[in-house]
Each structure stands twice: as structure tokens, then as C-alpha cells.
């Protein structure tokens, strides 16, 4: 490992594998991202019964 100006480079056999850097402060003037509840309403289609088994009941015996 060797350090360069506040960052740390992790090496194996002199080959860099990872770089660890200090955490930068967030930009104070940016507003956090917001989501709109219900913005994807009507975009999903459910095919079939979600509570129904995915294999026929006759095949359940083979699973025992």
C-alpha cells in the first residue's frame, strides 16, 4: 500500500487493486431527489394469480 495526497492505493504484487479516497462534502445548494408517489401507476400488468402455485397440483407429489 502507498498513499498519495489523501488517498490510499491498495496493491497486490505491485498491481493496483483499489483506491480509497476521502469522502467529499455534499454540495449544499442541491436539493435531495424526490419521488412522486404513484408516478408509475398503470404501467404494470399482472398476468395470472400471484398467489397461485407455479406448477400444477398434480406435480406436488413428486416434490415430496
ABEGO torsion letter per residue (X at the ends): XBBBGGBBBBBBGGBBABBBBBBBBBBAABBBBBBBBGAABGABBBBEBAABBABBAAAAAAAX
